Amino acid sequence: MSDQRSIQKPDWVEGQYRQISTRRLPPRPLLLGLVLVVILAIVPPLIGGYIIRGLTSYMIFGLLALAVGLITGYGRLFNLGVGANFGVSAYTVAILTHFQITNPFALVAAALFAGLLVSLLFSFYALVASGIEYLMLTFLTTAAFAAVPLATLDLTGGDNGLRVLGGTQVSFGLNPLIGNEFYWFVLGVVALVSTLSWYILVSQTGKAIQAIGRNPGRAAAMGYSVPRYRVALTIYASLIASLGGWLYALQTNFVFIDLLGIANATNGLVYALIGGVDTILGPLLGAAILRALTDQLSRAGTQSSLFIGIMLMLVVYLIPEGVLGLRHRFVKRRVTVHGQGAVEAPEAPEAVGAGLAAENVEAL
């Protein structure tokens, strides 16, 4: 009998096998997102009560926070005008219903078109300014939008706000106050937008946007068109905020001047900062946390703003990367591998800009 000898495979061969087997598995973020969507679709309706309306509102404002997170966290453009897209789209829905336009498809198309027009203005700012200049331009433009209802009282209702007419016809026959159908509809929209945003960010386009955000000069030297990517990101983020404004008008059947103001735009930024601006789930989580906390504290007394302000200062000081951003701290620490001592943990995916090889980045 011939001796059977075990042949030890080289390390690089085993690495290839592990890499191939890993690629066959679905991406972990998609699996976690799917589990979360299933839980949100089943558990809250079983509980019932106010939680359905509350979560619906949290998800709607989560879209505003997600838009801010994309343009601020990944594009490094501190845009305070995303809230204007939210408010303009909501007002567009309300105004059109007063002209007997209640077709839901026409309303969502008009809301997105209005948001697109506003985004073109902010896209122009992204081409001609940056840093503090860009921030001030978006700030002043948002303040100007807040004054529009006061100048068009007959059209927008001024300080009194404006009702959304048409009943459930404007919301595809779904009643935001009765049943769970509207909640599931909003959950589906948020899940779809979040999945699309994740797909864009992991693509070559998204990686280029992240590289431009971290170092525009280096990205331009590597052949990327910085203005084109910034305009595309501004338009995409603005459309997400416009979807949020459209859903808000459907849920509340009422719009008011504060939706166009600086406060609403700043809230979106705060939501994103609390959850983590460099993640997809972070802004959604931040909106849910802060709005839930606001609801609870406002019932307890009139000093809710004081407590929330203190909490925000603590968050900015202690965890500036946000709640979900805490994982980066653990990724960057040294981990202990069983039987091999301490080794350096691999760098988080976000730390590699624009899908460019780390060697090429360092070579520049």
C-alpha positions in Angstrom: 0.0 0.0 0.0 1.3 3.4 -0.8 1.5 5.9 1.9 -1.1 8.6 1.9 0.5 11.9 2.6 -1.4 15.0 3.4 -0.6 17.8 1.1 -0.7 21.2 2.8 -2.1 23.9 0.6 -0.3 27.2 0.5 -1.8 30.1 2.4 -2.6 32.0 -0.7 -4.7 29.1 -2.0 -6.7 29.0 1.2 -7.1 32.7 1.0 -8.5 32.4 -2.5 -11.0 29.8 -1.4 -12.1 31.9 1.5 -12.5 34.9 -0.7 -14.6 33.0 -3.3 -16.9 31.5 -0.6 -17.3 34.9 1.0 -18.4 36.5 -2.3 -21.2 34.0 -2.7 -22.8 35.2 0.5 -25.3 38.1 0.4 -23.8 41.4 1.7 -24.2 41.7 5.4 -25.8 45.2 5.3 -28.6 43.8 3.1 -29.2 40.9 5.4 -29.4 43.2 8.4 -31.6 45.6 6.6 -34.0 42.8 5.5 -34.3 41.5 9.1 -35.0 45.0 10.4 -37.7 45.6 7.8 -39.4 42.3 8.6 -39.3 43.2 12.3 -40.8 46.7 11.7 -43.4 45.2 9.4 -44.6 42.7 11.9 -44.0 43.8 15.5 -45.4 47.4 15.6 -48.8 46.4 14.0 -49.2 43.7 16.6 -48.6 46.3 19.4 -50.9 48.9 17.7 -51.9 52.2 19.3 -49.9 55.4 18.8 -46.7 53.5 17.9 -47.8 53.1 14.3 -48.3 56.8 13.7 -45.2 57.6 15.7 -43.0 55.3 13.7 -44.5 56.6 10.4 -43.5 60.1 11.4 -40.0 59.0 12.4 -39.4 57.3 9.1 -40.7 60.3 7.2 -38.3 62.6 8.9 -35.7 59.9 8.6 -35.7 60.5 4.9 -34.8 64.1 5.6 -32.0 63.0 7.9 -30.8 60.5 5.3 -30.6 63.2 2.6 -28.6 65.4 5.0 -26.4 62.4 5.9 -25.6 61.6 2.3 -24.7 65.1 1.2 -22.9 66.0 4.5 -21.4 62.7 5.6 -20.3 61.4 2.3 -20.0 64.5 0.1 -18.7 66.7 2.9 -21.0 69.5 1.7 -22.6 71.2 4.7 -26.0 72.0 3.0 -28.7 73.6 5.2 -31.0 73.8 2.2 -32.1 70.2 2.2 -34.9 71.1 4.5 -36.2 73.5 1.8 -36.7 70.6 -0.5 -38.8 68.9 2.2 -41.0 71.9 2.7 -41.3 72.9 -0.9 -42.5 69.4 -1.9 -45.0 69.3 1.0 -46.4 72.7 0.0 -46.6 71.6 -3.7 -48.9 68.8 -2.7 -51.1 71.0 -0.6 -51.3 73.8 -3.2 -52.2 71.4 -6.0 -55.1 69.8 -4.1 -56.6 73.3 -3.8 -56.7 73.4 -7.6 -58.6 70.1 -7.7 -55.5 68.0 -8.5 -55.8 64.9 -6.3 -54.3 62.2 -8.5 -51.7 60.6 -6.3 -49.3 59.9 -9.2 -49.5 63.5 -10.4 -48.9 64.7 -6.8 -45.8 62.7 -6.3 -44.5 63.6 -9.7 -45.1 67.3 -9.0 -43.5 67.1 -5.5 -40.3 65.5 -7.0 -40.3 68.0 -9.8 -40.5 70.9 -7.4 -37.7 69.4 -5.3 -35.6 69.0 -8.5 -36.0 72.7 -9.3 -34.8 73.6 -5.8 -31.9 71.2 -6.0 -30.7 72.8 -9.2 -30.2 76.0 -7.3 -28.2 74.3 -4.6 -26.3 72.4 -7.3 -25.2 75.8 -8.7 -23.9 76.7 -5.2 -21.9 73.5 -5.2 -20.2 74.6 -8.4 -19.3 78.1 -7.4 -18.6 77.9 -3.6 -17.3 75.6 -0.9 -16.8 75.5 2.8 -18.2 78.5 4.7 -19.3 80.2 1.6 -21.4 77.2 0.5 -22.8 76.9 4.0 -23.9 80.5 4.1 -25.4 80.4 0.7 -27.6 77.4 1.6 -28.5 79.0 4.9 -29.6 82.3 3.4 -31.5 80.6 0.6 -33.4 78.5 3.1 -34.2 81.6 5.1 -35.6 83.2 1.9 -37.8 80.2 1.2 -39.3 80.5 4.7 -40.4 84.0 3.8 -42.3 82.9 0.7 -45.6 81.9 2.4 -45.8 85.3 4.1 -45.6 86.9 0.7 -48.1 84.6 -0.9 -51.0 84.5 1.6 -53.7 83.6 -0.9 -51.7 80.7 -2.3 -50.0 79.2 0.8 -52.1 80.5 3.7 -49.2 82.3 5.4 -48.8 81.7 9.1 -52.1 79.8 9.2 -50.7 77.0 7.1 -52.6 75.1 4.3 -54.7 72.0 4.4 -54.3 69.1 2.0 -57.6 68.4 0.4 -58.8 65.2 -1.3 -59.0 62.9 1.6 -57.5 59.4 1.1 -57.5 59.8 -2.7 -54.2 61.7 -2.5 -52.6 58.9 -0.6 -53.6 56.0 -3.0 -56.7 55.3 -0.8 -54.6 54.6 2.3 -55.8 56.2 5.5 -52.9 57.4 7.7 -55.1 57.4 10.8 -56.8 54.0 10.5 -55.2 50.7 9.8 -51.6 49.8 9.1 -51.6 50.1 5.3 -50.1 53.6 5.2 -47.4 52.6 7.7 -46.4 49.7 5.5 -46.4 52.0 2.5 -44.0 54.4 4.2 -41.9 51.5 5.4 -41.6 50.2 1.8 -40.6 53.6 0.5 -38.0 54.1 3.2 -36.6 50.6 2.6 -36.4 51.1 -1.1 -34.7 54.5 -0.8 -32.2 53.1 1.8 -31.4 50.1 -0.4 -30.8 52.3 -3.4 -28.6 54.6 -1.4 -26.6 51.7 -0.2 -26.2 50.3 -3.7 -25.0 53.7 -5.0 -22.5 54.2 -2.1 -20.9 50.8 -2.7 -20.6 51.3 -6.4 -17.8 53.1 -8.1 -19.8 56.3 -8.3 -20.4 56.2 -4.5 -16.8 55.5 -3.8 -15.8 58.4 -6.0 -18.2 60.7 -4.1 -16.6 59.7 -0.8 -13.1 60.3 -2.1 -14.1 63.7 -3.4 -15.6 64.5 0.0 -12.4 63.6 1.8 -10.0 65.3 -0.6 -11.4 67.0 -3.7 -7.9 68.0 -5.0 -6.6 64.5 -4.8 -9.7 63.1 -6.5 -9.5 65.6 -9.2 -5.8 64.7 -9.8 -6.9 61.1 -10.3 -9.3 62.1 -13.0 -12.6 62.4 -11.3 -14.9 65.3 -12.2 -15.5 66.9 -8.9 -18.3 69.3 -10.0 -20.3 66.6 -11.8 -20.3 64.2 -8.8 -21.2 67.0 -6.4 -24.2 68.1 -8.6 -25.4 64.5 -8.9 -25.2 64.0 -5.1 -27.0 67.2 -4.4 -29.8 66.3 -6.8 -30.1 62.8 -5.4 -30.2 63.9 -1.8 -32.7 66.6 -2.6 -35.0 64.1 -4.2 -34.9 61.9 -1.1 -35.9 65.0 1.0 -38.7 65.7 -1.5 -40.1 62.2 -1.0 -40.1 62.9 2.7 -42.0 66.2 2.2 -44.5 64.4 0.0 -45.1 61.7 2.6 -45.4 64.3 5.3 -48.2 66.1 3.5 -50.1 62.8 3.0 -49.8 61.8 6.6 -50.7 65.1 8.3 -53.0 66.6 5.6 -51.6 69.9 6.7 -48.5 72.0 5.9 -47.1 75.1 7.7 -44.4 77.6 7.3 -41.9 76.0 9.7 -41.3 73.2 7.2 -39.5 75.7 5.0 -37.5 77.3 7.8 -34.0 77.0 9.2 -35.3 75.0 12.1 -36.5 72.1 10.0 -33.2 72.0 8.0 -31.2 72.1 11.2 -33.3 69.3 12.7 -32.3 67.1 9.7 -28.7 67.8 10.4 -29.0 67.0 14.1 -30.8 63.8 13.4 -28.0 62.7 11.1 -25.3 63.7 13.5 -26.9 61.8 16.4 -27.2 58.6 14.4 -24.0 58.9 12.3 -23.7 60.8 9.1 -21.4 58.2 7.4 -24.0 55.4 7.5 -27.3 54.7 5.9 -29.2 53.5 9.0 -27.6 56.2 11.3 -29.7 59.2 10.1 -32.9 57.1 10.3 -32.0 55.9 13.8 -31.1 59.5 14.9 -34.5 60.8 13.7 -36.3 58.1 15.6 -34.3 58.7 18.8 -34.6 62.4 18.9 -38.2 62.7 17.8 -39.2 60.0 20.3 -37.3 61.8 23.1 -38.9 65.1 22.1 -42.4 63.6 22.3 -41.8 62.1 25.7 -40.1 65.2 27.2 -42.8 67.5 25.8 -45.4 65.6 27.7 -43.5 65.8 30.9 -43.0 69.6 30.9 -42.1 72.7 29.0 -38.3 72.3 29.4 -37.9 69.7 26.7 -35.7 71.9 24.6 -33.3 72.4 27.4 -32.8 68.7 28.0 -32.5 67.9 24.4 -29.9 70.7 24.0 -27.8 69.2 26.8 -28.1 65.8 25.3 -26.9 67.1 21.9 -23.9 68.7 23.4 -23.0 65.5 25.2 -23.4 63.5 21.9 -21.3 65.9 19.9 -18.6 65.9 22.6 -18.5 62.2 23.5 -19.5 60.5 20.3 -19.0 63.0 17.4 -19.2 60.1 14.9 -22.8 59.3 16.0 -24.4 56.3 17.7 -23.7 53.9 14.8 -20.4 55.5 14.2 -19.2 54.0 17.5 -18.3 50.8 15.6 -15.4 52.6 13.9 -13.8 52.9 17.3 -13.9 49.2 17.8 -12.7 48.5 14.3 -9.7 50.6 14.7 -8.6 49.1 18.0 -6.3 46.2 18.2 -8.1 42.9 18.4 -6.8 39.7 19.8 -6.9 36.6 17.6 -7.1 33.3 19.3 -3.7 31.7 19.3 -2.0 34.4 17.3 -1.6 37.3 19.8 -2.6 40.8 19.0 -3.0 41.9 15.4 -4.2 45.2 13.9 -7.8 45.2 12.9 -8.6 45.8 9.2 -9.6 49.3 8.3 -13.2 50.1 7.9 -14.5 50.2 4.4 -15.4 53.9 4.7 -11.7 54.7 5.3 -10.8 53.7 1.7 -11.8 56.6 -0.5 -13.3 56.2 -4.0 -12.7 52.6 -4.5 -9.1 53.5 -5.2 -6.5 51.1 -4.1 -4.8 52.2 -0.9 -1.5 51.9 -2.6 -2.4 54.4 -5.3 -3.8 56.8 -2.7 -0.5 56.7 -0.8 1.4 57.1 -4.0 -0.1 60.5 -4.6 
